[in-house]
């Protein structure tokens, strides 16, 4: 009789189904354990997805650079000097630093009262001058039109891309491409409307509440020469992060007469490090969930083992009779182990299915709520789910624990002699 | 001779050693129907357990069907019980969650016979004991006499060499007792099945060919029954 002998499983199935209450009670612990494990894992994933959706569309390997006053005298300059990054710094970084994907710069305009005007409507929004590459670092959803292009930049065109909120308040969400708006006193033609994906990161104001101009146009109009306020760089995959940051810092210092040892003048904000922290946080949560979940499952398995033990005692007579009728010790062991395995698998897989079902229900409810009018943009919980890998691992754990739970009861059952069935009353 | 016992001794070692069987010599021919009688403590249950390979003996020789039964592994003993011996118990010992047919078929399950086939065979045996219509009933839906008939069918299904019955009528009233004994007699005569019945009822013993009386671990006498 092999493991997949249908006749044997039928015999075991009969034994289980003819003792329904006992079987259900035995199952309960493992069912609950697996259900908890799946729900906890799903909730963990949901939280992770929620938090990370705030950074969606943002290059997670970004590093930002801003300037500060120098803290050391150098080449005849006093310490405490204010300085600015310039276009040539970007060019130099692109040319001289290895391991960069994209380098871009931003210049910020003010957000003065009613600075954006269309017809009779006026509103206050942020204004940013950007390199075309900036939209590769923070990928937006393009609602209408196009993004800022190289030609806009080269020709210092008076065009702009506006955020979704700007479009909403000035044009009531209609397609506004081709229209002219007044930004800080000068007219620009709208070429595109964008909606940022990343809600959790905003540089110099939320992107949906910003008007984007070509950097060159903005520098000229604000009389800023070739100054930029903010440089963002994305590091190529697999490059040593800290080394690239150090290289860029060195380039900036050399270009701008700053002491190579000045710790303050160039400030680097390492987004990648922030992401690593988040990743670690969620790995921690995941480990905790597995510990708690498998702990609950273990309690369920011990419960099964315990009840199987009682069951074996209760069935001493039945097992004795089976022995008298010709059941070998191996038959009895296989029977008890198979019962345990079958009960555990049924309970575990029911728990797994119900868990996935509940997670899916929650997901649907949340999606329905998100589509509603009262949705907020920032999310902390999104797409709770368990991956197929987790489901497979859980199934393997269930099967192993079923065998484990049957071990001691099977051993106990094997000790029962046929004579115990006859020695009665 | 289907059963040969030579000087069988058995001692139970508990608080004080108890010498239960003190040298049993016995031969039983194939096709015989014998009864074993004796007061409680005379060793008749122990003797039956040894005959049924449920218990071991200390010294002596037990030949069953020409085979020496000694130092068997648990698996071997189980196999011999399955093939050579049919058991009938005082309290029937049917499996409560199996119906009559499944109970009868159980010994064949341990021979690895497919479910369909063994159920067909089980129905034949149920028919023989007159319970074909009760095949789907669970043990708790059967009367005492019916249960014992199911147990008899179960004992016979593997076509063993001997039937060992331990007080088969102990839990039955006098009318059903007669029915059950008549059935056993019929099986003995029609199939030539060797039967050993432990009993303390004279009426049961008198229905057999031979009465073996035990007393203090020894065979007191072997006599023919008194026919009334």
Interface residues (C-beta under 8 A of the other chain):
Chain A: X1 X7 X10 X11 X14 X15 X18 X19 X317 X318 X320 X321 X322 X323 X324 X325 X326 X327 X328 X329 X330 X331 X417 X418 X419 X421 X422 X424 X425
Chain B: X49 X52 X54 X55 X74 X75 X78 X79 X81 X82 X83 X87 X89 X90 X91 X93 X95 X96 X97 X98 X102 X106 X107 X109 X110 X111 X112 X114 X115 X154 X158 X166
